[in-house]
Amino acid sequence: MKITKVTVYPVKNQVDNILAFAKITLNDQFIINGIRIIETQFGNHIVFPNERAGAEKSEFAPTNQYLKNEIIEQVAMEFDSLKGVID
């Protein structure tokens, strides 16, 4: 699986600890929205999206560590090019 596009949207009026949202495209065919870049006491982190609709819960997460690291690295690089540093 290849990450073909990464877009980061910085939060202008920071709410809670969210610094930015990100969207990635995989293989030019599958888009994942709602990736968050958050600020914690230990530094900035990337959080994958999840949502709850009634009793159902949808989670989006990489199935292996390689893909997870690749997504984190590319989102962090795009965020760095806009502002801040991801730990």
Steps between C-alpha positions, in 0.01 A plus 500: 500500500637838401420841648439713194388828659517670840318823588523672839255764618631701800240603756486880505325536835642208695229308686614270778827345391438463124767673290389380157299247303641289219365307203689228316435319175610139453575366151311798352184305594423520873479819707528510877382825663505601864859421590585738785828654604474564872717668760563306822726550798741258329504680163294492184339175384297373207168335584308285253126564458218314667134574537200362680154483346263358759633162608721467192857619506717548191875517534758564236846371576793356306521121505876494543773706666669588170191672360431671833855640511476610136173689562637664815821602323327651197234684704773632732710621206202682349414656838864603550495673163208710625595556865620324814682174557344156550670278756 
